[in-house]
């Protein structure tokens, strides 16, 4: 089951749904998937796709999710979340097929305030299944090859560790691999207790990030555990390094939209290692981040 929560979507889908509900409650429409890459899918792709689409019908807005949205999404009234708690995806409204060339076609027709909610989950499912079938999952070597050189930025681009700040999002995959790589670099290259190689901050959309890096301490924060290295040979217990003394992994979150998060990431640091897939992606995302990524990758 790829989609595990009805909230696993973009916030603007809910604002759009509510707008349709208020302004055009009787309007019906069709969302159609267009594969710009003209990918040729295998014959069993539709079967796999419908298995996942059927799982969408099992999702519903849980009580704790409804309470969270009522408290944190104040520009959409509680009555909408009350309605969403009774909404269920209907895979019978989704038409998916492959043409004679193996190209994928998907259509969904329903009331606009409902049909708009199908878009992001369907795209996410197609993307995940496509990656599994064509073995497009990223590995660490691929991430590091495509990222600006992390070690060069640490070793050559900074004079003090406080100036060397790495910012990542919380998407599982590239963001997680990059964050784990940086954490491991800190752990393996922290030779001087007073000189941490760099700092790591993970920005996340919701109240909780989708992954964690580091070890959780009693104070609730996460740290890169270097106690074994620095406590080796220490005889006096009062001189032992505690987990709370180790380099902290910072988490910043609770943004209401992607734009707010990207803007915060831009303002927070001038070393953004967000994944750069190639020149074709320079126009996507926040302009400030894309320009900085381009400049870094050109150095």
KEKE-3310 file (N, C-alpha, C; in steps of 0.2 Angstrom, whole numbers, plus 5000, padded with zeros to 4 digits):
npx = (5004:5004:5000:4997:4989:4975:4979:4991:4996:4995:4993:4986:4977:4966:4962:4958:4948:4939:4935:4929:4918:4911:4909:4905:4896:4889:4896:4904:4918:4933:4948:4963:4977:4992:5006:5020:5033:5031:5032:5034:5025:5025:5014:5008:5007:4995:4987:4994:4993:4979:4978:4984:4976:4964:4967:4967:4953:4952:4956:4953:4949:4957:4952:4962:4969:4959:4957:4970:4970:4959:4965:4976:4975:4968:4962:4953:4937:4931:4920:4923:4933:4925:4917:4926:4930:4921:4923:4927:4939:4935:4938:4932:4928:4939:4948:4959:4972:4982:4988:4990:5004:5009:5008:5002:4986:4975:4959:4948:4932:4921:4911:4918:4924:4927:4934:4946:4954:4959:4970:4984:4987:4986:4996:5007:5006:5008:5021:5029:5026:5031:5045:5048:5046:5055:5066:5071:5075:5084:5101:5114:5126:5122:5115:5125:5133:5125:5123:5129:5146:5148:5158:5168:5162:5162:5176:5183:5176:5172:5177:5174:5165:5153:5148:5145:5132:5120:5106:5091:5076:5062:5059:5057:5070:5080:5082:5083:5094:5104:5104:5108:5120:5128:5127:5134:5146:5149:5150:5161:5172:5174:5186:5190:5184:5179:5176:5165:5162:5151:5134:5118:5102:5085:5071:5053:5037:5025:5019:5027:5043:5046:5056:5069:5085:5099:5101:5089:5088:5086:5080:5072:5077:5087:5103:5120:5128:5143:5149:5156:5169:5174:5174:5182:5195:5193:5193:5187:5171:5163:5169:5164:5157:5141:5125:5118:5128:5133:5134:5120:5106:5095:5078:5066:5049:5032:5026:5014:5013:5022:5029:5031:5040:5051:5055:5059:5070:5078:5081:5087:5099:5114:5119:5112:5108:5098:5091:5097:5092:5095:5098:5085:5077:5079:5069:5059:5051:5057:5063:5074:5081:5083:5092:5103:5107:5110:5122:5130:5132:5139:5151)
npy = (4994:5010:5023:5029:5038:5049:5062:5062:5071:5086:5102:5112:5104:5102:5115:5119:5109:5113:5126:5123:5116:5126:5136:5129:5118:5108:5106:5095:5086:5081:5073:5071:5060:5063:5057:5064:5059:5048:5035:5017:5005:4989:4975:4971:4982:4989:4980:4980:4993:4995:4987:4995:5007:5002:5000:5013:5016:5011:5021:5034:5049:5050:5051:5058:5064:5073:5081:5087:5094:5103:5111:5116:5121:5134:5141:5134:5128:5119:5111:5107:5097:5088:5084:5077:5067:5057:5055:5044:5037:5031:5018:5013:5024:5027:5026:5017:5013:5005:5010:5004:5006:5004:5015:5025:5029:5038:5042:5052:5055:5065:5074:5091:5095:5083:5075:5082:5078:5066:5067:5069:5058:5047:5051:5049:5036:5030:5035:5029:5015:5015:5017:5006:4996:4999:4999:5012:5017:5027:5026:5028:5031:5037:5048:5056:5058:5067:5077:5093:5094:5087:5085:5093:5106:5106:5105:5114:5126:5133:5142:5142:5130:5134:5141:5132:5125:5113:5110:5101:5093:5083:5072:5055:5045:5053:5065:5059:5050:5059:5067:5057:5054:5065:5066:5054:5058:5069:5061:5053:5062:5071:5076:5085:5090:5103:5107:5105:5097:5102:5108:5101:5103:5098:5101:5100:5097:5094:5092:5082:5075:5065:5056:5052:5057:5052:5050:5048:5058:5060:5072:5074:5078:5075:5068:5066:5053:5052:5047:5035:5037:5048:5046:5035:5028:5037:5040:5046:5047:5059:5066:5061:5061:5065:5060:5072:5081:5079:5082:5091:5086:5097:5100:5107:5113:5111:5119:5128:5127:5122:5133:5141:5133:5131:5145:5147:5138:5144:5156:5152:5146:5147:5137:5125:5109:5103:5091:5090:5087:5090:5101:5103:5105:5117:5127:5123:5123:5134:5149:5156:5145:5136:5144:5145:5132:5129:5137:5132:5119:5122:5126)
npz = (5000:4994:4997:5012:5020:5019:5020:5014:5003:4992:5000:4993:4986:4995:4998:4985:4983:4993:4989:4976:4982:4988:4979:4966:4968:4961:4950:4938:4933:4923:4926:4918:4915:4907:4900:4898:4895:4887:4891:4889:4896:4904:4901:4913:4921:4922:4930:4942:4945:4947:4959:4968:4967:4971:4985:4989:4992:5005:5013:5025:5034:5049:5066:5074:5064:5059:5069:5070:5058:5060:5070:5065:5052:5049:5039:5032:5035:5050:5045:5033:5035:5042:5033:5024:5032:5030:5017:5004:4992:4976:4967:4956:4948:4941:4926:4919:4907:4894:4879:4861:4860:4873:4881:4894:4900:4910:4917:4927:4933:4941:4954:4955:4967:4973:4963:4962:4972:4969:4961:4965:4974:4964:4954:4963:4965:4952:4950:4960:4957:4944:4946:4953:4944:4933:4940:4945:4957:4968:4972:4985:4979:4967:4972:4978:4967:4959:4968:4973:4977:4993:5002:4997:4999:5013:5016:5008:5006:5017:5032:5046:5056:5060:5049:5039:5034:5031:5022:5021:5014:5019:5011:5008:5001:4991:4999:5011:5010:5007:5019:5028:5024:5026:5040:5043:5038:5047:5059:5056:5054:5064:5072:5082:5096:5098:5086:5075:5059:5051:5051:5052:5046:5045:5035:5037:5031:5039:5056:5061:5054:5040:5041:5052:5057:5066:5084:5097:5111:5129:5131:5120:5108:5093:5090:5083:5086:5094:5105:5108:5102:5108:5121:5123:5133:5143:5160:5171:5176:5177:5166:5155:5139:5135:5127:5124:5122:5110:5092:5086:5077:5068:5067:5058:5056:5051:5041:5031:5017:5002:4997:5008:5015:5006:5005:5018:5019:5010:5016:5028:5025:5016:5009:5001:4998:4991:4980:4963:4948:4935:4920:4915:4926:4931:4931:4940:4956:4969:4964:4970:4976:4966:4957:4966:4968:4955:4953:4963:4958:4947:4951)
capx = (5000:5009:4997:4994:4985:4972:4982:4997:4994:4997:4988:4982:4971:4961:4959:4954:4942:4934:4933:4924:4912:4907:4907:4903:4895:4886:4900:4907:4924:4937:4955:4966:4984:4996:5013:5024:5039:5028:5035:5031:5024:5023:5007:5005:5007:4988:4985:4998:4990:4972:4978:4985:4970:4959:4969:4965:4947:4952:4958:4948:4952:4956:4950:4967:4971:4954:4958:4976:4969:4955:4969:4982:4973:4963:4959:4948:4933:4930:4915:4926:4936:4920:4915:4932:4931:4916:4924:4932:4941:4931:4942:4927:4928:4946:4949:4966:4973:4988:4986:4994:5011:5011:5007:4998:4981:4971:4954:4944:4927:4916:4911:4925:4926:4929:4939:4953:4958:4962:4976:4991:4988:4987:5002:5012:5006:5011:5028:5032:5026:5036:5052:5049:5046:5061:5072:5074:5077:5091:5106:5118:5131:5119:5114:5131:5136:5121:5123:5135:5151:5147:5164:5172:5159:5164:5183:5186:5171:5171:5182:5172:5160:5146:5146:5144:5126:5117:5098:5088:5069:5061:5056:5061:5074:5086:5083:5085:5101:5109:5105:5112:5127:5131:5127:5140:5152:5151:5152:5168:5177:5174:5192:5191:5177:5177:5176:5161:5163:5146:5128:5113:5095:5080:5065:5048:5030:5020:5022:5033:5046:5044:5061:5073:5092:5102:5099:5085:5090:5080:5077:5068:5081:5091:5110:5124:5131:5150:5152:5161:5175:5177:5174:5187:5200:5191:5192:5183:5164:5161:5172:5162:5153:5134:5122:5116:5134:5135:5131:5113:5102:5090:5072:5061:5043:5025:5025:5008:5014:5029:5032:5034:5046:5056:5057:5062:5076:5082:5083:5090:5106:5117:5122:5106:5110:5093:5093:5097:5092:5098:5096:5078:5073:5080:5063:5055:5053:5058:5068:5080:5084:5086:5098:5109:5109:5114:5128:5134:5134:5144:5158)
capy = (5000:5015:5029:5027:5043:5053:5068:5062:5075:5093:5106:5115:5100:5103:5122:5119:5105:5117:5131:5119:5114:5132:5140:5125:5111:5104:5105:5089:5087:5075:5074:5066:5059:5064:5055:5068:5055:5043:5029:5011:5001:4982:4974:4969:4988:4991:4976:4983:5000:4994:4985:5001:5011:4999:5002:5020:5016:5010:5027:5039:5054:5047:5056:5062:5068:5078:5086:5091:5099:5108:5115:5119:5123:5138:5144:5129:5128:5112:5108:5103:5091:5084:5080:5073:5061:5053:5054:5038:5036:5026:5016:5012:5030:5028:5023:5017:5008:5005:5009:4999:5007:5003:5022:5025:5034:5038:5047:5051:5059:5065:5081:5094:5095:5076:5073:5085:5074:5060:5069:5068:5050:5044:5053:5046:5028:5029:5037:5023:5009:5016:5016:4999:4991:5000:5000:5018:5019:5030:5023:5033:5033:5041:5054:5060:5060:5072:5083:5097:5090:5089:5085:5099:5112:5106:5106:5120:5132:5136:5144:5139:5125:5137:5144:5127:5123:5110:5110:5096:5092:5076:5067:5048:5044:5057:5069:5055:5048:5065:5068:5051:5054:5071:5064:5050:5062:5072:5056:5050:5067:5075:5074:5090:5091:5110:5109:5100:5099:5106:5107:5098:5105:5095:5105:5096:5100:5093:5092:5077:5073:5058:5051:5055:5055:5054:5046:5052:5059:5061:5079:5074:5080:5070:5070:5062:5049:5051:5046:5030:5040:5053:5043:5030:5030:5042:5036:5050:5047:5066:5069:5057:5064:5062:5061:5079:5085:5077:5087:5090:5087:5101:5099:5113:5110:5114:5124:5127:5125:5121:5139:5144:5129:5133:5151:5147:5135:5149:5161:5149:5145:5148:5130:5121:5103:5100:5087:5094:5082:5092:5108:5103:5106:5123:5131:5121:5125:5141:5152:5157:5139:5134:5148:5143:5125:5129:5141:5127:5113:5124:5128)
capz = (5000:4994:5000:5019:5023:5015:5020:5010:4997:4993:5004:4989:4984:5000:4997:4979:4984:4997:4984:4972:4986:4990:4973:4961:4971:4956:4944:4937:4928:4922:4927:4913:4915:4901:4901:4893:4893:4882:4893:4887:4902:4903:4901:4919:4924:4924:4936:4948:4946:4950:4965:4973:4967:4976:4992:4991:4995:5012:5017:5028:5038:5055:5071:5076:5058:5058:5075:5069:5053:5063:5074:5062:5045:5051:5033:5029:5041:5052:5042:5027:5038:5044:5027:5022:5036:5027:5010:5002:4985:4973:4961:4950:4944:4938:4920:4917:4901:4890:4871:4858:4861:4880:4884:4900:4900:4916:4918:4933:4932:4947:4956:4955:4974:4974:4958:4962:4977:4966:4956:4968:4975:4957:4952:4967:4964:4946:4950:4964:4953:4938:4949:4955:4938:4929:4944:4945:4964:4968:4978:4988:4975:4962:4975:4979:4960:4957:4972:4973:4981:5000:5005:4995:5002:5020:5017:5005:5005:5024:5037:5052:5055:5060:5043:5035:5036:5025:5023:5016:5015:5022:5007:5008:4995:4990:5005:5017:5009:5008:5026:5032:5021:5030:5047:5044:5037:5054:5064:5055:5053:5070:5076:5087:5100:5097:5078:5071:5052:5048:5054:5047:5047:5040:5035:5035:5030:5044:5063:5061:5048:5037:5043:5057:5057:5073:5090:5101:5118:5134:5130:5114:5102:5090:5090:5080:5092:5094:5112:5108:5100:5113:5128:5124:5137:5149:5166:5176:5174:5176:5160:5149:5134:5135:5120:5123:5121:5103:5087:5086:5070:5069:5063:5058:5052:5052:5036:5028:5010:4999:4996:5014:5017:5002:5007:5024:5018:5006:5021:5033:5024:5009:5007:5001:4994:4988:4974:4957:4943:4928:4918:4914:4932:4934:4931:4944:4963:4971:4960:4974:4977:4959:4955:4970:4966:4948:4954:4967:4954:4942:4954)
cpx = (5004:5007:4994:4990:4982:4975:4989:4996:4997:4991:4983:4976:4965:4958:4955:4948:4936:4931:4928:4917:4908:4905:4903:4901:4892:4890:4903:4913:4928:4944:4958:4974:4987:5003:5017:5031:5037:5032:5031:5031:5023:5016:5004:5005:5000:4985:4988:4995:4983:4973:4979:4979:4965:4960:4967:4958:4946:4954:4952:4952:4951:4954:4956:4970:4966:4955:4964:4974:4964:4959:4974:4981:4967:4959:4954:4944:4932:4925:4917:4929:4931:4917:4920:4932:4926:4918:4929:4933:4937:4935:4938:4926:4934:4946:4956:4967:4979:4985:4991:5002:5013:5011:5002:4992:4976:4966:4950:4939:4922:4915:4917:4928:4929:4935:4946:4957:4961:4969:4983:4992:4989:4994:5008:5012:5010:5019:5032:5032:5031:5043:5053:5050:5053:5067:5076:5075:5084:5095:5110:5123:5128:5117:5120:5134:5132:5121:5129:5140:5151:5154:5168:5169:5161:5172:5186:5182:5170:5177:5181:5166:5153:5144:5144:5138:5123:5110:5095:5080:5068:5058:5061:5064:5080:5088:5086:5092:5106:5110:5109:5119:5131:5132:5133:5146:5154:5154:5160:5174:5177:5180:5193:5184:5175:5176:5172:5161:5158:5140:5123:5106:5090:5073:5059:5041:5026:5023:5027:5036:5045:5050:5065:5081:5095:5099:5095:5087:5084:5077:5073:5071:5085:5098:5114:5129:5139:5153:5157:5168:5178:5177:5179:5193:5199:5189:5187:5176:5161:5163:5169:5157:5146:5131:5120:5122:5136:5132:5124:5110:5096:5084:5068:5055:5037:5023:5018:5008:5021:5032:5035:5040:5052:5059:5061:5069:5081:5085:5088:5098:5108:5120:5116:5108:5104:5094:5092:5098:5095:5095:5089:5074:5075:5074:5058:5056:5054:5064:5074:5084:5087:5092:5104:5111:5113:5121:5133:5137:5139:5151:5163)
cpy = (5006:5022:5027:5032:5047:5060:5068:5065:5082:5097:5109:5111:5101:5110:5122:5115:5109:5123:5128:5118:5120:5135:5136:5118:5106:5103:5099:5090:5081:5077:5069:5066:5059:5062:5059:5064:5049:5036:5023:5006:4994:4981:4973:4976:4990:4987:4978:4989:4999:4991:4990:5006:5008:5000:5009:5020:5014:5015:5031:5043:5052:5053:5061:5067:5074:5083:5090:5096:5105:5113:5119:5122:5128:5141:5140:5127:5120:5108:5104:5097:5086:5080:5075:5067:5056:5051:5047:5038:5030:5024:5014:5018:5032:5024:5023:5011:5010:5005:5004:5000:5006:5010:5022:5030:5033:5044:5046:5057:5059:5073:5084:5094:5088:5074:5076:5082:5068:5061:5067:5061:5046:5045:5049:5039:5027:5030:5031:5017:5009:5014:5009:4994:4993:5001:5007:5021:5022:5026:5029:5036:5038:5048:5059:5062:5066:5078:5087:5093:5092:5090:5092:5106:5112:5108:5112:5126:5135:5137:5141:5135:5128:5140:5138:5123:5119:5109:5105:5096:5085:5071:5060:5047:5048:5062:5065:5052:5053:5066:5063:5052:5060:5069:5059:5053:5066:5067:5054:5055:5072:5073:5079:5091:5098:5112:5104:5102:5103:5105:5104:5100:5102:5099:5100:5099:5100:5093:5087:5075:5066:5053:5055:5052:5057:5049:5051:5052:5060:5067:5079:5076:5074:5072:5064:5059:5048:5050:5041:5033:5044:5051:5037:5032:5035:5038:5039:5050:5054:5069:5065:5061:5061:5063:5068:5083:5084:5082:5086:5090:5091:5100:5105:5112:5114:5119:5122:5125:5124:5127:5142:5140:5131:5140:5151:5143:5140:5154:5159:5148:5146:5142:5125:5115:5100:5097:5091:5088:5084:5099:5108:5105:5113:5128:5129:5123:5132:5144:5153:5151:5136:5137:5146:5136:5125:5132:5136:5122:5115:5126:5122)
cpz = (5000:4997:5007:5022:5018:5015:5017:5003:4997:4996:4999:4986:4989:4999:4991:4980:4988:4993:4979:4976:4987:4984:4967:4963:4966:4950:4944:4932:4928:4922:4922:4914:4908:4903:4896:4891:4888:4884:4891:4893:4900:4903:4908:4923:4927:4930:4942:4950:4950:4957:4970:4973:4971:4983:4994:4994:5002:5016:5019:5032:5045:5060:5073:5070:5058:5064:5073:5063:5056:5067:5071:5055:5046:5045:5030:5036:5043:5048:5036:5030:5040:5038:5024:5026:5034:5020:5009:4994:4982:4966:4955:4946:4940:4932:4918:4912:4898:4883:4868:4858:4868:4883:4889:4899:4906:4915:4924:4932:4938:4948:4957:4962:4976:4970:4959:4968:4975:4963:4960:4970:4969:4955:4956:4966:4958:4946:4954:4960:4947:4941:4951:4949:4934:4933:4944:4952:4964:4974:4980:4983:4969:4965:4975:4972:4958:4961:4971:4978:4989:5003:5003:4998:5009:5020:5014:5005:5012:5028:5044:5052:5056:5054:5038:5037:5030:5027:5018:5018:5018:5018:5007:5001:4995:4996:5010:5016:5010:5015:5030:5030:5025:5037:5048:5043:5044:5059:5063:5054:5058:5074:5082:5090:5099:5090:5075:5064:5049:5052:5049:5050:5042:5041:5033:5035:5036:5051:5064:5055:5046:5038:5048:5056:5064:5078:5095:5108:5123:5134:5124:5108:5099:5089:5086:5085:5091:5100:5112:5107:5105:5120:5129:5128:5143:5155:5171:5173:5173:5169:5154:5145:5134:5128:5119:5121:5113:5098:5086:5079:5071:5065:5064:5053:5054:5047:5033:5021:5008:4999:5002:5016:5013:5003:5013:5023:5014:5011:5026:5032:5017:5006:5007:4996:4991:4981:4967:4951:4936:4926:4917:4920:4935:4935:4936:4951:4964:4967:4964:4975:4971:4957:4960:4969:4959:4949:4958:4962:4948:4944:4954)
residu = (UNK:UNK:UNK:UNK:UNK:UNK:UNK:UNK:UNK:UNK:UNK:UNK:UNK:UNK:UNK:UNK:UNK:UNK:UNK:UNK:UNK:UNK:UNK:UNK:UNK:UNK:UNK:UNK:UNK:UNK:UNK:UNK:UNK:UNK:UNK:UNK:UNK:UNK:UNK:UNK:UNK:UNK:UNK:UNK:UNK:UNK:UNK:UNK:UNK:UNK:UNK:UNK:UNK:UNK:UNK:UNK:UNK:UNK:UNK:UNK:UNK:UNK:UNK:UNK:UNK:UNK:UNK:UNK:UNK:UNK:UNK:UNK:UNK:UNK:UNK:UNK:UNK:UNK:UNK:UNK:UNK:UNK:UNK:UNK:UNK:UNK:UNK:UNK:UNK:UNK:UNK:UNK:UNK:UNK:UNK:UNK:UNK:UNK:UNK:UNK:UNK:UNK:UNK:UNK:UNK:UNK:UNK:UNK:UNK:UNK:UNK:UNK:UNK:UNK:UNK:UNK:UNK:UNK:UNK:UNK:UNK:UNK:UNK:UNK:UNK:UNK:UNK:UNK:UNK:UNK:UNK:UNK:UNK:UNK:UNK:UNK:UNK:UNK:UNK:UNK:UNK:UNK:UNK:UNK:UNK:UNK:UNK:UNK:UNK:UNK:UNK:UNK:UNK:UNK:UNK:UNK:UNK:UNK:UNK:UNK:UNK:UNK:UNK:UNK:UNK:UNK:UNK:UNK:UNK:UNK:UNK:UNK:UNK:UNK:UNK:UNK:UNK:UNK:UNK:UNK:UNK:UNK:UNK:UNK:UNK:UNK:UNK:UNK:UNK:UNK:UNK:UNK:UNK:UNK:UNK:UNK:UNK:UNK:UNK:UNK:UNK:UNK:UNK:UNK:UNK:UNK:UNK:UNK:UNK:UNK:UNK:UNK:UNK:UNK:UNK:UNK:UNK:UNK:UNK:UNK:UNK:UNK:UNK:UNK:UNK:UNK:UNK:UNK:UNK:UNK:UNK:UNK:UNK:UNK:UNK:UNK:UNK:UNK:UNK:UNK:UNK:UNK:UNK:UNK:UNK:UNK:UNK:UNK:UNK:UNK:UNK:UNK:UNK:UNK:UNK:UNK:UNK:UNK:UNK:UNK:UNK:UNK:UNK:UNK:UNK:UNK:UNK:UNK:UNK:UNK:UNK:UNK:UNK:UNK:UNK:UNK:UNK:UNK:UNK:UNK:UNK:UNK:UNK:UNK:UNK:UNK:UNK:UNK:UNK:UNK:UNK:UNK:UNK:UNK:UNK:UNK:UNK:UNK:UNK)
# end
